[in-house]
Amino acid sequence: MAEQRFIIQRYDPDSAESYREEFSLDVQPGQTVLDCLNAIKWEQDGTLSFRMSCRHAICGSCAMKVNGSSMLACQTQVSEAVELGDPVEVAPMGNQTVIKDLVVDTTKFVAQFERAETWLEPHEDQEPPEREYRQTVEDFDHWSHASTCIHCGACYSDCTVAAVDEKFLGPAALAKAYRFVMDSRDSKREERLKFLAETEGGIWDCTRCYMCVQACPKDVLPMDAIMELRALSIEAGYTNNHGSRHHKGFASGVRKRGRLDEASLPIQSVGITRLLTLNIDAHKEMLGYTPGAIRLLKTRKLLEAAKRHGASQDGREHIQRIFEEVEAEKHHHDVDADAFAAEFETALGSG
């Protein structure tokens, strides 16, 4: 048994006061952060507020920030938390309004699932089966990982886009939307892809920071699902949007020159046709790039890029081979979570 210090972020709704309070507790091996929070509440301060229910990483109620990262308190050993920081700092989840202490208002988070219409829409003209609506194992494998989401909100709490964009659907709702896009029993695949590609706050607003993948306690791989939705929406022809045009312009520039063409990328992202047809919105978008272009000109970055005019011939051929190999691969989101996690850890180590 060893004494462990905890610093808990508190919030009093009556006084609107936010403050940090320290507690010390004798911790036994194997105890979780939730075990310690319960001990503090039961033995030291009965006013401490937080959510909990199953204590088996199923209900998602006890999601909170531990040493700066969102996770399930019932799934987090104190010994593991100490490795991230000592004393252990516990705070409410991010991107949501705090109600009291570690309790947050999840209304905004839950509303994103309704916006994304994350429920099955069966085919109307099919005959009802004698039992359940069946699906092959192969079809289920494409989205089985997305079905493990427990709506804990950890990914949404750590999402860097949700922190600045109220309209962003968020990783959990988008991963759940992917689950229904890939479900062969659903009748609204095309409508879903169109909405997710064209709505403000949809799949193209993700910055691919991987924070949701790190935070998720159930290996849902939400960011990977979002990337797959982007590819599916392009394949379905929903390309008349800024994100799709930016993606195409970025890739084509690198493929052609071996380097990012920063001078032409804004034009391609906005759309040459839209600019030539004097689309007012398109010209407003171009004006939005003006401050950045001025900064690049001042630092002579664009001029230096123009001088290089792309990679060497050998470099271009190597990049061309990479494009061809990627395009030749089977394109389905049947990623093994353990393999993905291992690759992700390797990437982090090499960075």
Summary of the structure (lengths in Angstrom):
residues: 351
radius of gyration: 24.0
end to end distance: 37.8
largest distance: 73.4
contacts: 1010
relative contact order: 0.08
helix: 48%
strand: 12%
